């Protein structure tokens, strides 16, 4: 089956920039236009030339730089607007004028025009635009709330005046998919000359149906989709380019249409637009969101490890990503943890995996996302199978009102013991409590803390080095609570001293150790 072509009309630089706070600099507009041109966008609506001198300059320079895309400017149904628009786009290899007027009862009331007066205005302005260029697009703003008979009348006038593209905007995101398809279909069947022009759809996302409405319009006969990168635009935004393009690519079985877009460049331009516009992409945004190819659920991760198609309808590589992400969190299972360990170059047996998994789940319950460095810290801090000293529970009180106080509960040789001590800060108080419960002469040679991942919930890795009778032992532990990590590292080092003492006696395990060993 020969696939019909769907033209992609990107209005990120015009409608997208109208998002409050999304204004771009001149250089940023040129950069985004170049990326759109390189990506294969058929038509770039580069701006609203009469809006400002800056917008005019940007549209004009984009027009001169464009290599492949049609460069379009927007103009109200006023002769000065249209003249200014043509001045901006005329040096493009393929220029277009897009002129519009609001045709619904609400919008007709703004300029206080009767139906006949508006009809005359449409004929005059479209004719004027057609005399400047043979590529004219006309839009009846708020078309989906315009009376059917009047909409047919003005569309016919625009076609007869020379418009080659008729865009039907759902300006306020009011319509639903069935209505969207039916509206286009009926216009093509009803309006004289409709079969000689391209019908376009411009859908806003006020009810969250912009992409669905755009695709429905294509099924109804539209062959141009107006959209923006990341769905930027007025209020709730527009149809997102990445969504309609990938939907057409994936569901070719029911929508046998094709576009000229190089989908492998989608992710790069999405992230660049988000940066320059200052509009971060929501994590769960289709196609380009951070979580679009991320799987945390243990069931999903297990399925992905066996066959990616079980939970992904497209390949991340198709939109420019390196691959799928299996972020580890409290919903992750053993299969994902084992895969992550293998990815990090760590092979573990079933029993060791079980031990690491228990500690992983405990950590995942306390922080939103577990990073690679967190996993490495968990492995490196695995306690010896048999230890004399174990931390059971601890509570620390500190502040500006006096000395810190640590209350510790430990298991020593199978017996639970507790102690409460004060100190110069929470770590000093904690170490004093450990020494009270397990008296020793070990001297603290090194105490070092660093965060292994970003964020306020990052794990702190604490390294401790102790020396006793010539024996040197190190302990290391990671925890989202620095004081807890300190206690665990200190106790681990003590356990290692006890093991050496029991095996070889005091003074027999003396060795030199450098800071690099910690």
N, C-alpha and C positions, 0 to 999 in steps of 0.2 A: 504494500500500500504506500502510495506517495504521500508524504506528510505535508500538510499545509504549513505555511510559514506564519509565525506570530511575531510581529514587530514589537520590540521592547523600547519603550519611551521612558527614559529616566528623568525625573524631575527633582532629584536630590538637591541640586543647586538652586532651584527655585522654590518649589513647595516645601522641600525638606528644610531649607534654610529658614522658612517661616516659623518653624518650631521655636517657641520662646526660648531664647538663650543659645540657639544653634547657629548664630551668625558666624560666617567664615571670613577670613581675611582674603585679600586679593590673591596672594600666592597660594593659599590653601584651595581656593576655587580652581585655580589653574591646575594644581596637582590632582585634585579629584577628577576634573574633566579629562585629564590625560589618562588616568586609570580607567575611567568609564570607556573612553575611546579604545583603549588597548584591550579591554575586556570583551568588546564586541557589541556594546550597546548601539542600537540602530539610530536612535534620536536622543540627543542630550538637550533638555530644556535648560539652558545655561543661566537664565535669570529673567528679570523684569526690567528691561533697559530704562524705562522712564522713571522707575522708582527712585533712582539716585545716580549721581555721576559715577560713583564707584561701581554700581551694578552695570552701567553702560560699558565702562572700560573693561570689566571682567568678561562680559558677553562678547565684546568686540575682539578681545585677545584670544579667547577660547575659539571663536570662529576662525581666526587666522591660523591657529595652531592645530586644529583638528585634522586628523589624517583620514579617518574612516566614517565617523558619525555625521549624520545630519545635525546641524546646530540650529536650535530653535530659541526664539525669544517670545515672551508673553506680552500681549497688548490688550488693553481694554477696548471696547467698541467705540473708540474715539480716534479721529484722524491723526492728531499729534502723537498719540501712543503708537499707532501703527507705523508712522514715519520714523519715529525714534527707534522702534524695534528693528525696522529694516536697515537703518544706518548701522546698527550694532552687528547684525548677522550677515550683511551683504557680501563681506569678503570671505565667507565660508565657501568651501567647495560645494557644499549642499546646504543652502540656507532654508529656513522655514519661519513663517510668521504664524503664531498661534493667537487668535483673537477670541474674546469671549464676552458674554453678557448674561446676567441673571434673568432667567425666563419664568420662574415660578411666580405665583401671585405675591409672595413675600418680597421677592427680589425686584419685581416690576414696580413695587410701591416705592422703592428707594429713589430712583430717578424720576418717579411720578410720570411714567410713560404708559399710555394706553397700549393695548395689544397691537393696534395698527401702527402707532408711532414706533414701537419697538421693532416691529417687522421692517419698517422702512430703515431704521437705524442698522439693522443686521444686513440688509441688502446693500446699503451704502458702504459700510465699513468692510465687509467681505470683498466687495467689488474693488475697493481701493487697494486692499492687500493683494488681491489677485493681479492687479495691474503692476505691482512691484515685483512679485515672484510667482512662479507657477506652483509653489508648494505652500499651500495655505491650510491651516487647521482651524476649525471653528468649534466652540464649545457653548452649549446652553447651560450655564451654571445652574445648579440645583435642578437638573433635568428630571430626577426621579420624583420630584414634587411638583412638576409642571403638568398642567392639564394635557391629556393625551392629544386631543385635536389640535391644540395650539403648538405642542411639541412637534407634531408632524408638519404643521404649517411652516414653522421657522426652520426646521431641518431642510425642508424642500427649498426654501428661499436661499439658504446658505449654499446648497449644492448648485443651484442655478446661477448663483453669483460667482462661483468658481472655487469653492472649498473642495479640496481633494481628500481631506480627512475630517470626519465628523466624530467628535469626542462626546460621549454621553457621561457626564460626571454625576456620581452620587456624592455630592458636595458635603453632605452632613452625615454620611454613613447610615442612611435611613432605610435602605432597601434590604431585601433578603435574596438569596441565590436564585430561587425560582423566578422572582420578579425581575431580577437582573437579566437572566437569560431570555425571558419572555419579552422584555422591553426591546432589546436589540433585535430579536427575531421579528417582532411585529413592525418595527421601523423599516427593516430591510424589505419586508413583504409589502408594506403599505406606501412608503414615500417614493414618488417617481424619481428615478435617477439614483436610488440608493445602491443599486447593484454596480454602479460605476465608481463608487468611492470606498474608502476604507473606514470602517466603523471602529472606534476606540472606546475603551472603558477606563474611567478614573474613579477609583473607589476609596473612600475614607473609612476609617476603622472604628468609628464611634461605638458600634455594637460588636466589635471583634470579628466582623465577617468580611473584611476587605478582600482578602485573598480568595475566599470562597465565592464572593460576588464577581470578582474579576475572571476567575476560571469559568464560572457559569456564563458570563457574558461571551466568552470565547466559544463556548458550546452553542450559544445563541447566534453566533455569526461574527462577533467582533474579531478583528485580526490585529489589533494594537492594544497592548496593555500599558497603562501609565502607572509607574511605580517609583519607589525610592529605595535606596540602600538602607537596610535595617528598619524600613517602614517609617522613616522620619516624615514629619509633616504636621500640619495644623492639628491641634487638639490631640486626639488619640493616634494620629498619623495616617499613613496611606497603605496601600498594598505594598508588601515588601518584595523587592525584586528577587531576592534569593528564594523566597517561598514559591512564587509562581513559576520561576524557571525550573526549580528542582521538581515541582509537582508535574510539570509538562514532561520533564525528562523521565521521571520514574513511572508515571501512569500513562505511558504512550499506548497502552492497551485500550484505554477508554477515551483518551484525548490524543489522537494521532497528529500532534502538532510539534513543530520544532522551532528553536530559536537560534540566534547566532552567538549566544553568550558562551564564553569560555568559563565553564563552571569552576575550574581549578583555581580561578583568581577571585572567587567569591569571598573567601575568608579574609584574604589580605585587604581587599577594599572595604569590607565590613568593619574591620578593626581600625583601619585608617580613618574612615568617616566618623566612627565613634570617638576617636581621639580628637580630630580637628573640630568636630561639632560640640564636643563636651557632653555627649549623650551616651553614657555607658550602655552596652547591650545587656538587657536583662538575662540572667543566667539561664532561664528556661526558654529563651527565644528559639523558635524553630530554626534549624539549619545552622545559625551562626552563634547561638548562645553557648556559654561555657559548658553547660550540661547537655548540649544536644547530642554529643557522642560519649557521654560519661555514664557509667553504670556502677552504682554502689550496692544495690541489693545483692545478697549472696546468690539468690536463684538466678538473677539476670547475669551476674558475673560468671557463674558456672556455665550457663548457656553460651555466653559470648566466647568463653575459652574453648568450647567444643565446636561451635559454629556461629560465626558472627551474624549470620542472617537470621538467627533466632530472635534477635532483639534490635536489629538495625535494618532499615529498609533502603539505606544507601551507604556507600563507603565514605568514610571521612576524607579519604584521598581525593574523592570527586569534587570536593569544595575547597581543597587546598590545605587540609590538615594532614599531619604526619600519620595519625592513626587514632584508634579508639583509646579512651582513657578509662581505667578501672580504679577510680579513687577509692581508697580504703576508709571505711567508717564503721559505725556500730552495726550497720546492716550487712556488712561483708561476711563472707564465709571462709572456710578453710581453703577452698580451691583457689580463691583470689589471693589469699595470703601466701600460699605456696607458690603461686605464679609470680607474685611480686618478689618473693625471696629469690626465686630462680633468676628473675630479671636482674636482680642486684648481685647475682653471682654467688648466692648462698644456697647450698644443698643441705636439706635437713631430713632426718628420719621422722617416722610417724610420731614417736614419743616426744621428740624435741619440738616438732610442729605443734603438738597438743599443748606443750608448756608455753611456747611463744604465743599461741593463739589465745590462751587465757589472759596473758598480760596485755595482748593487743586489744582484746575486748574491753578490758578494764580501762585502758587508755582511751579507746574510742568513745566510751561513755562520758569522758570528761572533756573531749575537744571535738570540734565540728568535723575536721578532716585530718587524717593521719597521713603524713608525708613520708617520702622515701627515707629521709634522715631519721624520722621517728622510728621506722622499722629497724634501721641499722642500730639505733640506740637500744631498742628492745633486745635485739640479739646480743649486742655487746655487753649488756648488763644482766644477762641470764645468770641467776644465782647457782652456786654449786648444788648438786643434788642433795647432799647431806651437809647441813650447817648447824652449828651449835647455837648461833645467835640469829634471831629473826625479829624483825619489826612487826608488831601486831597492830598497834594503833598509836597515834600521837596527836597532841593538841598544843598549839603554840599561841601565846598571847604576847603581842608587842605593840609598841606605839611610843608616843612622846611623853607619856606620864610616868615613866620609870623603867626599871630593868625588864627585859623580856623574860618570859617564863615558859618552860617547856614541860609538858606532862607526857611521859612515855610509857607505853606498855610493850614489853618485849617477851619473847619466849626464849629461855635459856635452858638448854638441855631438857627440853620438854616441859618446863615449868614457866607459868606466866608470872612475871614480876613487873612492878610499876615503880616509877620515881618521878619526882617533880623538882626541877632545878631552875634557878635564875641565872642569867648571864648577860654579857654585853652584846645584846642582839639575839635574834631567834636562833641562829646557827650555833653560837657559843653556848646558849642555854641548852640546846638539843644535845650537843656533844658532851656537856657536863652530865646530863641525865644518863647518857649511854655509859659514861665512865663510872657513874654511881652504881648502875645495875651490873656492870661488868668491869670491876676495877682492873686497871692495866697501866703499864708504864710506857706504852707506845707514844712516841712523839710525832706530832703532826708536822710533816715536812712540806706538804703542798696541799693547798685547797684551791681549786680552780672551777669557775662556772662559765658556761657559755650556752646560748640558745641554739638549738639545732634546726628550728624552723621559725617562720615568720609569725607575727601576730601576738596579741596579748595572751592567747592560750597556748603559746609555743612551749614545747618541752625544754626544760633546762637540763643540760648534762653537767653533772658535778663529778669532778675527779679528785680523789683523796689519796695521798701517799703517807704511809705510816712507817716508822722505824722503831724496832724494839730489839735490843740485844744484838744488833748487827743484822737482824732480819728486816728486809724491806718488802712491803706489800702495798699494792695499789687496789683501790676500789673505784668503780664508776657506776653511776646510775642516772637515769633520765626520768623526769616527771614534770608534769605541768606546774607542780608546786616545788619551788626551788629548795625550800627547807626540807620537804619530804625526800627529795633527791639527795640532799646532803646527808640526811640520816642514813639512808640506804647505802650510799657510797661508803660512809664511815664504818657501818656495820659489816659491809662486804669486805673491806680491808682488814678489819679485826678477825673475821672468819678465816681469811687467808693466812694471817699470822698464826692463828691457832692450828691450822692444818700443818703448817711448816714446823711449828714447835712440836706437834705430836709425832711427826715423822722422823725428824732428825735431831731434835733437841735444841736448846738455846745456843745461838751463835753459829750453828753449822750451815745455815743457808744464807750467809752474807753474800751480797752481790752489789755491784755498782749499777746505778740506774740513772739515766738522764731524763730531762724533761720531755724528750721526744717519745719516751716509753709510756707516757701518761696519755 
